[in-house]
Amino acid sequence: MVKCGICGGEAPKQPCITEEGKCDICHKKVVLAEEKREQHK
């Protein structure tokens, strides 16, 4: 079974990112590494 690249859980299909920037399986928000670095400044 495929694993979700965001949460690491098992997924019935390859996860996709929605228009809102969330995983269509676990619904966690995807944040780019660049954005994350800017938030910590």
C-alpha positions in Angstrom: 0.0 0.0 0.0 1.1 3.6 -0.7 2.1 5.8 2.2 1.1 9.4 2.5 4.2 11.7 2.1 2.8 14.2 4.6 1.6 12.1 7.6 3.3 8.8 6.7 0.0 6.8 7.1 -1.1 4.2 4.7 -3.2 5.5 1.8 -5.5 3.6 -0.6 -4.1 5.7 -3.5 -1.4 8.2 -4.3 -2.2 11.3 -2.3 -2.8 14.6 -4.2 -2.7 18.2 -3.0 -6.0 20.1 -3.1 -6.4 23.7 -4.3 -6.4 24.8 -0.6 -2.9 23.3 -0.2 -4.0 20.2 1.8 -3.5 16.5 1.3 -6.7 15.0 -0.1 -6.4 11.9 2.2 -5.2 13.2 5.7 -6.2 16.9 5.1 -3.0 18.2 6.6 -1.8 21.5 5.2 1.4 21.3 3.0 4.0 24.0 3.7 7.1 24.6 1.6 10.4 24.5 3.4 11.0 28.1 2.2 7.8 29.3 3.8 8.6 27.5 7.0 12.0 29.2 7.3 10.4 32.6 6.9 7.9 31.9 9.6 10.7 31.2 12.1 12.4 34.5 11.5 
